[in-house]
Amino acid sequence: MKGDIHDIGKNIVSVMLANHGFDVIDLGKNVDNQEIIKVAEERQAEIIGLSALMTTTMIHMPQIIDTIKERGLNCKVIVGGAAVTEQYAREIGAHGYAEDAVEAVRVAKELVGL
């Protein structure tokens, strides 16, 4: 997420998803909302994974979800990270929540019908 410079959890989730056959596009840390949307559009992403360790960066999650809806993109959003709760995921309209990397794989598989 924009402003979040922590990426250990994101890196673990990326590796786990790749190990389970997902084509992962890892944009790194501190990524602008519009860059996330741009790459998702260009690559026709089925899922966007958003992670926030800091509460100050969580505000970007609903902004990205709203932009996806506004543009009519056909992709799902999974959120997670130390600052994120399942309740927050529901409140912002995320399609899934993952507490850890194992759960992220399970949720991603469910969202794409595997």
N, C-alpha and C positions, 0 to 999 in steps of 0.2 A: 504494500500500500504506500501511497505517497506519504513521505515523512517518516516512514518506519524503516530503520536501518538494520533491523534484526532479521536474519534469514536462516538460522539453523533449523527451525521447525519446517520452514518452506522447503529447504533442501532435502530433508528427510522425506517429506511427502512426495516431492518430485521423483526421488529415487524409487520409492515404493510403487508409485503409479507406473513408472517406466518398467519396473520389474514385473508388473502385472499386465504389460502389453499396451499401455496407453502411450500415445505420442505426446510427450510433454514439451511445451514451449515455456521455458523458464525465463521470464523477463528480468529476474534479479530482484534487487531491493530498491526501495524508494522510487517506485514507478508511478508516473503521472496517470491519472484516470484516463485521459484521452489516448494515451499510448496503449493501455490495456484494451480499450474498445477498438482501436485501430487494428491491432494485431489479431484480435478475435474476429473482426470482420474479414480481414485479409486471408486468414487461415481457416475460416469457417469453423471456428472452435465449437465443439459440442458442450464443453464445460469450461467455466472460468473458476479458478480457485483463488480465493482472497484470504489473506492471513494478516492479522494485526496482533502485535505483541503489546502495543501501547494504546491506551484508550483514546488518546488524542488523534490517532490515525483511523479509528473505526468509523469516523464520520464519512469517509470516502466510500465505504461499502454500499450504503443506500444510494449514493449518487451514481455509482456504477450500475447498480440494479435498475434504477430509474432510467438511465441512458439506454440500457439494453432494451427496456420496454418501449421507450420512445422511438427507437430506431427499428423496432420489430425484429431484433436479432433472435435467431432460433438457437439459443444456448442457455444452459442451466448454470446457476451459480452456487458453489459450495463455499462456505465461510468457516473459518476456524482461527485458532491462535489463542494465546494465553488470556487476552482481554475479552474474548468473544464467548458468549454463552448461547445455548440452544434457544433460549427465549429471545435473545437479541436477533438471532438468525430468523426466527419466525416474524418478529416485529418488522424487519426490513424487507421481508419478502424473498429471502434466499430460498433456493430449492432444496438445500441440504446444509447440514452442520456436521462438522467432524471435530471430535475432541483430540484426536491424535492421527497419526499416519495410517494405522491399520483401519480405523474408522473411515478415513478419507477414501481409501481404496474400496471399501464396502459400499459407501454412499455413491461414489463415482460409477461403480458397476451397476448399481441399482438405477441410477439416472439414465444410463445409456442402454439399459435392458439386458445386461449380461448376468 
